[in-house]
Amino acid sequence: MAGRIVLFGATGYTGRLTAEALAARGQRAVLAGRNASRLAELAAELGGGREVAVADVAEPATVRALVGPGDVLVSTVGPFAKWGEPAIGAAIGAGAHYIDSTGEPAFIRRVFEHHGPAAARAQAGMLTAFGYDWVPGNLAGGLALRDAGDAAVRVDTGYFVTGSVGTRSISGGTRASLAGAVGTPSFAWRGGVLRTERGVARVRTFRFGDRDRPAVSVGSSEHFTLPRLHPGVLEVNSYLGWFGPLSRAVQAVSLAGSAVLRVPGVRALYGAAADRLVKGSTGGPDEGERARSGSHIVGMAYDGEGRQLSEVHLSGVDAYTFTGRILAWGAERAAAGGLNGTGALGPVDGFGLDALEAGCAEAGIARA
Ligand SMILES: NC(=O)c1ccc[n+]([C@@H]2O[C@H](COP(=O)([O-])OP(=O)(O)OC[C@H]3O[C@@H](n4cnc5c(N)ncnc54)[C@H](OP(=O)(O)O)[C@@H]3O)[C@@H](O)[C@H]2O)c1
């Protein structure tokens, strides 16, 4: 029998997009969150007498009560550095599969290094960062490595926004998560091991659409997952191209910011200021705004001499539309027993490259 899908954070911006995507796939997920009346409103809107469940991360026992063995817990309750642990604990405790929408490097590292082994012992699969951050780069990188063959020792991925981007293009939850992540150490896969490094340590350009596009380095799940596909891979780099020509300036500000945050007392003050940004869901781009922007993702593999062996380009819908849809796709497959393995999994090893490529296409991002 297929496990139940429980969507925790259903009344938030990304949660609602995921609830709608699950409903569009014909999935009757349990809608979970901290506010009973808003859950009831959402259930009524989606129709079909959907089950709701109240749970609050401040009371971990209520989160533990959401799932049982073989269920799939999808969490969009973030920032995850602050609120992510109770859902992880609930899934591991119950032997339920776990999928989340985080993009936060420090949380991703904790899942792979700390929670993954416990999830494996509980026979549960754990897919962190299963949204726009960082599924399409895993796909582009995995395809580039397959095209490159055994000679590949390095893979780079890059994420770019296309179309029109306005001040309302990012959600309140994304802003809160970014605020919390500023100045925290990041990482990269170098010399065949994971190394801690400053966020935005490097800038490089990717060429597409007859233009060179700068992007800044970032910690993603690719650093943990792509070396699993190709044991010869010694270097994984992931880049964000959102800042365009300002990338060098962002790097300079990040360098200055991380130095400032090392001054005694400043980190605590910054933390208090970041907390004030977090007032509960403040929404995000509406359907019209989302339709005006899109995504372009690049994966490139190189040999030991630095020669480029392959290049894969993906493009499609905006980050939020993709996130809701891919979370729904992953939850449906995991509930049907379609996860390969247990413990902390990547998008490619979790579902297989061909299945993931088909899933991303269903969610709106495919080979350009
Ligand atoms: N990977 C990606 O590409 C991607 C894409 C989108 C979002 N995200 C991440 O996903 C997270 C959510 O983003 P968002 O824009 O959807 O933010 P949001 O609208 O603020 O949603 C946050 C959710 O957390 C819930 N929550 C807060 N405190 C809680 C508590 N004590 N107990 C239970 N639930 C609680 C909120 O409940 P209420 O509804 O009751 O306020 C809301 O449902 C963020 O970390 C964001 O960075 C990542």
PDBQT file of the ligand as one rigid body, heavy atoms in Angstrom, charges set to zero:
ROOT
HETATM    1  N1  LIG A 401      14.520  25.372  -2.795  1.00  0.00    +0.000 N 
HETATM    2  C1  LIG A 401      13.918  26.409  -3.371  1.00  0.00    +0.000 C 
HETATM    3  O1  LIG A 401      14.176  26.728  -4.523  1.00  0.00    +0.000 OA
HETATM    4  C2  LIG A 401      12.890  27.152  -2.568  1.00  0.00    +0.000 A 
HETATM    5  C3  LIG A 401      11.778  27.717  -3.204  1.00  0.00    +0.000 A 
HETATM    6  C4  LIG A 401      10.825  28.317  -2.395  1.00  0.00    +0.000 A 
HETATM    7  C5  LIG A 401      10.990  28.385  -1.018  1.00  0.00    +0.000 A 
HETATM    8  N2  LIG A 401      12.096  27.847  -0.457  1.00  0.00    +0.000 N 
HETATM    9  C6  LIG A 401      12.282  27.825   0.999  1.00  0.00    +0.000 C 
HETATM   10  O2  LIG A 401      11.120  27.245   1.581  1.00  0.00    +0.000 OA
HETATM   11  C7  LIG A 401      10.847  27.862   2.834  1.00  0.00    +0.000 C 
HETATM   12  C8  LIG A 401       9.447  28.426   2.815  1.00  0.00    +0.000 C 
HETATM   13  O3  LIG A 401       9.413  29.524   1.937  1.00  0.00    +0.000 OA
HETATM   14  P1  LIG A 401       8.059  30.328   1.724  1.00  0.00    +0.000 P 
HETATM   15  O4  LIG A 401       8.353  31.382   0.752  1.00  0.00    +0.000 OA
HETATM   16  O5  LIG A 401       6.961  29.377   1.461  1.00  0.00    +0.000 OA
HETATM   17  O6  LIG A 401       7.893  30.976   3.172  1.00  0.00    +0.000 OA
HETATM   18  P2  LIG A 401       6.574  31.215   4.029  1.00  0.00    +0.000 P 
HETATM   19  O7  LIG A 401       5.441  31.570   3.136  1.00  0.00    +0.000 OA
HETATM   20  O8  LIG A 401       6.981  32.165   5.096  1.00  0.00    +0.000 OA
HETATM   21  O9  LIG A 401       6.267  29.784   4.653  1.00  0.00    +0.000 OA
HETATM   22  C9  LIG A 401       6.841  29.325   5.849  1.00  0.00    +0.000 C 
HETATM   23  C10 LIG A 401       5.939  28.273   6.427  1.00  0.00    +0.000 C 
HETATM   24  O10 LIG A 401       6.476  27.886   7.697  1.00  0.00    +0.000 OA
HETATM   25  C11 LIG A 401       5.385  27.836   8.597  1.00  0.00    +0.000 C 
HETATM   26  N3  LIG A 401       5.791  28.026   9.989  1.00  0.00    +0.000 N 
HETATM   27  C12 LIG A 401       6.432  29.064  10.531  1.00  0.00    +0.000 A 
HETATM   28  N4  LIG A 401       6.573  28.881  11.861  1.00  0.00    +0.000 NA
HETATM   29  C13 LIG A 401       6.006  27.681  12.143  1.00  0.00    +0.000 A 
HETATM   30  C14 LIG A 401       5.796  26.935  13.324  1.00  0.00    +0.000 A 
HETATM   31  N5  LIG A 401       6.195  27.393  14.519  1.00  0.00    +0.000 N 
HETATM   32  N6  LIG A 401       5.191  25.732  13.248  1.00  0.00    +0.000 NA
HETATM   33  C15 LIG A 401       4.739  25.270  12.050  1.00  0.00    +0.000 A 
HETATM   34  N7  LIG A 401       4.877  25.951  10.903  1.00  0.00    +0.000 NA
HETATM   35  C16 LIG A 401       5.498  27.136  10.952  1.00  0.00    +0.000 A 
HETATM   36  C17 LIG A 401       4.484  28.971   8.173  1.00  0.00    +0.000 C 
HETATM   37  O11 LIG A 401       3.199  28.778   8.748  1.00  0.00    +0.000 OA
HETATM   38  P3  LIG A 401       2.001  29.844   8.547  1.00  0.00    +0.000 P 
HETATM   39  O12 LIG A 401       1.457  29.552   7.175  1.00  0.00    +0.000 OA
HETATM   40  O13 LIG A 401       1.072  29.488   9.635  1.00  0.00    +0.000 OA
HETATM   41  O14 LIG A 401       2.612  31.210   8.649  1.00  0.00    +0.000 OA
HETATM   42  C18 LIG A 401       4.518  28.766   6.663  1.00  0.00    +0.000 C 
HETATM   43  O15 LIG A 401       3.616  27.758   6.291  1.00  0.00    +0.000 OA
HETATM   44  C19 LIG A 401      11.947  28.915   3.016  1.00  0.00    +0.000 C 
HETATM   45  O16 LIG A 401      12.979  28.352   3.786  1.00  0.00    +0.000 OA
HETATM   46  C20 LIG A 401      12.416  29.186   1.603  1.00  0.00    +0.000 C 
HETATM   47  O17 LIG A 401      13.748  29.655   1.552  1.00  0.00    +0.000 OA
HETATM   48  C21 LIG A 401      13.055  27.244  -1.206  1.00  0.00    +0.000 A 
ENDROOT
TORSDOF 0
